[in-house]
């Protein structure tokens, strides 16, 4: 697999394509799959700074990771400098490669807690939160943000300059405002504006659906890396496709049904390792499985059957019976598989 390196602060990544932090999705199994297929870096689901500070068992478990995931960053949100610093020190004990502060989540319960994208309306406080986290730990601290609260307050450049001054290693820009949530077209030009305004690396995010999109976004904005979200759900192959296109300037061959089967089965096995109850692992795996088979011949009847299975062995048998009996030829993934995927922070 061709390697196309990129530098993010002290880290040299073997691909400029990184896996986004996806609430309810990017557990250790999905992250391992992404790294196996060529993601340059992965992030945890977004954690609560307050939950971390209180040593919440679920939060700490969500922050755990496997060595195969490195480079691995823990993402969390904080609403005050003290909370950010306390959480950072506790998370550093888990020995991730770095921490990522979220100032982009548009979800109402986070906003009402004055977290996530709400802090875009108070750049001074946002910068103090970043500075407190940076000073509290000896590992890199990065920032993920949106381009502003709404069209009347497009302050991505101001925020990026503030977090650069506060010591952030790099900044990820989701090229939408909070008011847009995940609707409409991402405004990639805003990523370029930030890249031109700061000296720290910039990761571009928003509406990246294919390897061609990654190539286009990097050329158009000069960004140092690209963050992949929905397009990686049930399709870790996108990272292989990105590395192949950037390394050879030729499109990669899509995966065959047998490759999809092997990848889905491996992800389930890793989920079984992580979740204490096998039934819980199966239930969590279902949403991934639905996307793994999206667009394949006869997938509707398979999904109706698979969604009633609760035992891991039964799921694996059904998966093999279905996918291994399809013609073993490459099958492109339909764009609807990305359009219909859930949203995240």
Order of alpha helices (4+ residues) and beta strands (2+ residues): beta-beta-beta-alpha-beta-beta-alpha-alpha-beta-alpha-beta-alpha-alpha-beta-alpha-beta-alpha-beta-alpha-beta-alpha-alpha-alpha-alpha-alpha-alpha
